[in-house]
């Protein structure tokens, strides 16, 4: 076994690898960018070394810098994690050339599967079913148009060199092909340094079922059962579970055998995943090879929970030349596991990344059946440079319903403040009838969008009361702090109580906003406690506070709540729900000029990839105006209405922050329509 390994990654996967290395007595070495100097993965490893600037090209994609650190620290092997260089055959070759061990498959296997076109040809030759499509070397637009017509619409554009949903486009009609190809090429180049594309017949609302495979250098190869990853948004996984709902023993045997055969066909060694597309129709037991991920998957904990195995330990042992720890017949499946990916993103804004500082982070209590894999702490930043994942919540139950209920309960305890997250959205997905019944496919979220992304509801009475009582507690503590620092700590002027003349008649008036709605709350502090008035309803109340945690009494009910102040915002967690309220400044001027119509702002921080219009140009509603890139994903800014572009404030290549003024549009003169 190795004495020391370098982990060429960041975030939760670097933390995950470091924990197993420590348990095995292997020294772990972290690398970090300037943006990650204080990151959790650096703290968890035994040593840490700077690579370079914040951008991936300066740090986690910088092969010479990574190898230099490996030589300097005395590491014998390099674990690539997932993403970044994990599926880069040139990196695996460079590691071997440096006399180090790459904890992953041989470069030839990475190369064979790294090109989706070559991978499908190899799989077809090995007798594994593949989806109809075009995987050729000719990459001009005319060839793609001809091939697309032959395949038939709808079709899917995919980068040949990478995965994770980046660069993928669904094309419904021929006239949309050119723009989709251009966007897919840009995103593929930004994500993988390779803009080659392929086309596939788009199977409407299929299921995505993958098999975990493992092989050693001695000829053994096994599978560790399947994972169903069908619940997706923007072609990226949201929930993963095992076993797949409705999976039969006969179908598992056939798919598992095909997965093992696929790995053997390329001389595979290490952990890998064979991904299949499966028709959602339960009577259709066909399946098609989609791609192979030549690395450890994000969702590998699902497999660990149902098998009781540590896949990172298996990786280290196989890379060190050992045989697989178990034969196929000895690998058992027990129970049901589900993983939920917790992202800093806004589901209500098409899942745009949410960038900012995590002011508060509380995760569910861990146990044998509840696991949290995270790479961040309270105080850490979600930046535009990297994936916005906060962590993964993995649960296990005796059966699917038991696991689903446990996940729903654990999500209630997951609290994040400072950035917008998908936690509430995940709770709605897990509670939805279709998910409960196991009727899942890749179109589940789109099909039930109205249920899963409802309009914001008014905050409940308890939540408003907790927010207001939290402010009262802050005022009391602030007064106590002023008193202790003053020359007269016993002065009644520091107190919030009835000593003040007419306090019983003059309430503390607070106004909270949620969206366009405002909610006034009044507090009266008297000798018998606190009176709270919300709308027309008056209740007696009291509050005890420890940090952000409150113990609230409202009427005859007592309940816990958490209120986190971030500037003017108040993140209120109560009864398993969260509201992001704004405490309005009573001195603000309500008649200040509002933003004018057609004043388009950046929905997130990022880079301007392309400007598609010029000042003076007329546009129609929905016309693409500008393309922003954040975290290697493109987002199109479209015209909200017909009009004329009056100003374009940024050029391609410019960096913009969330809320930056991008483009001004003068609305078309509606009077001409009358």
Rosetta blueprint (number, residue, H / E / L):
1 X L
2 X L
3 X L
4 X E
5 X E
6 X E
7 X E
8 X L
9 X L
10 X L
11 X H
12 X H
13 X H
14 X H
15 X H
16 X H
17 X H
18 X H
19 X H
20 X H
21 X H
22 X H
23 X H
24 X L
25 X L
26 X L
27 X E
28 X E
29 X E
30 X E
31 X E
32 X E
33 X E
34 X H
35 X H
36 X H
37 X L
38 X L
39 X L
40 X H
41 X H
42 X H
43 X H
44 X H
45 X L
46 X L
47 X E
48 X E
49 X E
50 X E
51 X E
52 X E
53 X L
54 X L
55 X L
56 X H
57 X H
58 X H
59 X L
60 X L
61 X L
62 X L
63 X H
64 X H
65 X H
66 X H
67 X H
68 X H
69 X H
70 X H
71 X H
72 X H
73 X H
74 X L
75 X L
76 X L
77 X E
78 X E
79 X E
80 X L
81 X L
82 X L
83 X L
84 X L
85 X L
86 X L
87 X L
88 X L
89 X H
90 X H
91 X H
92 X H
93 X H
94 X H
95 X H
96 X H
97 X H
98 X L
99 X L
100 X L
101 X E
102 X E
103 X L
104 X L
105 X L
106 X L
107 X H
108 X H
109 X H
110 X H
111 X H
112 X H
113 X H
114 X H
115 X L
116 X H
117 X H
118 X H
119 X H
120 X H
121 X H
122 X H
123 X H
124 X H
125 X H
126 X L
127 X L
128 X L
129 X L
130 X E
131 X L
132 X L
133 X E
134 X E
135 X L
136 X L
137 X L
138 X L
139 X L
140 X L
141 X H
142 X H
143 X H
144 X H
145 X H
146 X H
147 X H
148 X H
149 X H
150 X H
151 X H
152 X L
153 X L
154 X L
155 X E
156 X E
157 X E
158 X E
159 X E
160 X L
161 X L
162 X L
163 X L
164 X L
165 X L
166 X L
167 X L
168 X L
169 X E
170 X E
171 X E
172 X L
173 X L
174 X H
175 X H
176 X H
177 X H
178 X H
179 X H
180 X H
181 X H
182 X H
183 X H
184 X H
185 X H
186 X H
187 X H
188 X H
189 X H
190 X H
191 X H
192 X H
193 X L
194 X L
195 X L
196 X L
197 X E
198 X E
199 X E
200 X E
201 X E
202 X L
203 X L
204 X L
205 X L
206 X L
207 X E
208 X E
209 X E
210 X E
211 X E
212 X E
213 X E
214 X E
215 X E
216 X L
217 X L
218 X L
219 X L
220 X L
221 X E
222 X E
223 X E
224 X E
225 X E
226 X E
227 X E
228 X E
229 X E
230 X E
231 X E
232 X E
233 X E
234 X L
235 X L
236 X E
237 X E
238 X E
239 X E
240 X E
241 X E
242 X E
243 X L
244 X L
245 X L
246 X L
247 X L
248 X L
249 X H
250 X H
251 X H
252 X H
253 X H
254 X H
255 X H
256 X H
257 X H
258 X H
259 X H
260 X H
261 X H
262 X H
263 X H
264 X H
265 X H
266 X L
267 X L
268 X L
269 X L
270 X E
271 X E
272 X E
273 X E
274 X E
275 X E
276 X E
277 X E
278 X E
279 X L
280 X L
281 X L
282 X L
283 X L
284 X L
285 X L
286 X L
287 X L
288 X E
289 X E
290 X E
291 X E
292 X E
293 X E
294 X L
295 X L
296 X L
297 X L
298 X L
299 X L
300 X H
301 X H
302 X H
303 X H
304 X H
305 X H
306 X H
307 X H
308 X L
309 X L
310 X L
311 X H
312 X H
313 X H
314 X H
315 X H
316 X H
317 X H
318 X H
319 X H
320 X L
321 X L
322 X L
323 X L
324 X L
325 X L
326 X L
327 X L
328 X H
329 X H
330 X H
331 X L
332 X L
333 X L
334 X L
335 X L
336 X E
337 X E
338 X E
339 X E
340 X E
341 X E
342 X E
343 X E
344 X L
345 X E
346 X E
347 X H
348 X H
349 X H
350 X L
351 X L
352 X E
353 X E
354 X L
355 X L
356 X E
357 X E
358 X L
359 X L
360 X E
361 X E
362 X E
363 X L
364 X L
365 X L
366 X L
367 X L
368 X L
369 X L
370 X E
371 X E
372 X E
373 X E
374 X E
375 X L
376 X L
377 X L
378 X L
379 X L
380 X L
381 X E
382 X E
383 X L
384 X L
385 X L
386 X L
387 X L
388 X L
389 X E
390 X E
391 X E
392 X E
393 X E
394 X E
395 X E
396 X E
397 X E
398 X L
399 X L
400 X H
401 X H
402 X H
403 X H
404 X H
405 X H
406 X H
407 X H
408 X H
409 X H
410 X H
411 X H
412 X H
413 X L
414 X L
415 X E
416 X E
417 X E
418 X L
419 X L
420 X L
421 X L
422 X L
423 X H
424 X H
425 X H
426 X H
427 X H
428 X H
429 X H
430 X H
431 X H
432 X L
433 X H
434 X H
435 X H
436 X H
437 X L
438 X L
439 X L
440 X L
441 X L
442 X L
443 X L
444 X H
445 X H
446 X H
447 X H
448 X L
449 X H
450 X H
451 X H
452 X H
453 X L
454 X L
455 X L
456 X L
457 X L
458 X L
459 X L
460 X L
461 X H
462 X H
463 X H
464 X H
465 X H
466 X H
467 X H
468 X H
469 X H
470 X H
471 X H
472 X H
473 X H
474 X H
475 X H
476 X H
477 X H
478 X H
479 X H
480 X H
481 X H
482 X H
483 X H
484 X H
485 X H
486 X L
487 X L
488 X L
489 X L
490 X L
491 X L
492 X H
493 X H
494 X H
495 X L
496 X L
497 X L
498 X L
499 X L
500 X L
501 X L
502 X L
503 X L
504 X L
505 X L
506 X L
507 X L
508 X E
509 X E
510 X E
511 X E
512 X E
513 X E
514 X E
515 X L
516 X L
517 X E
518 X E
519 X E
520 X E
521 X E
522 X E
523 X E
524 X E
525 X E
526 X E
527 X L
528 X L
529 X E
530 X E
531 X E
532 X E
533 X E
534 X E
535 X L
536 X L
537 X E
538 X E
539 X E
540 X E
541 X E
542 X E
543 X E
544 X E
545 X E
546 X E
547 X L
548 X L
549 X E
550 X E
551 X E
552 X E
553 X E
554 X E
555 X L
556 X L
557 X E
558 X E
559 X E
560 X E
561 X E
562 X E
563 X E
564 X E
565 X E
566 X E
567 X L
568 X L
569 X E
570 X E
571 X E
572 X E
573 X E
574 X E
575 X L
576 X L
577 X E
578 X E
579 X E
580 X E
581 X E
582 X E
583 X E
584 X L
585 X L
586 X L
587 X L
588 X L
589 X L
590 X L
591 X L
592 X L
593 X L
594 X L
595 X L
596 X L
597 X L
598 X L
599 X E
600 X E
601 X E
602 X L
603 X L
604 X L
605 X L
606 X E
607 X E
608 X E
609 X E
610 X E
611 X E
612 X L
613 X L
614 X L
615 X L
616 X L
617 X L
618 X E
619 X E
620 X L
621 X L
622 X L
623 X L
624 X E
625 X E
626 X E
627 X E
628 X E
629 X E
630 X E
631 X L
632 X L
633 X E
634 X E
635 X E
636 X E
637 X E
638 X E
639 X L
640 X L
641 X L
642 X L
643 X E
644 X E
645 X E
646 X E
647 X E
648 X E
649 X L
650 X L
651 X L
652 X L
653 X L
654 X L
655 X E
656 X E
657 X L
658 X L
659 X L
660 X L
661 X E
662 X E
663 X E
664 X E
665 X E
666 X E
667 X E
668 X L
669 X L
670 X H
671 X H
672 X H
673 X H
674 X L
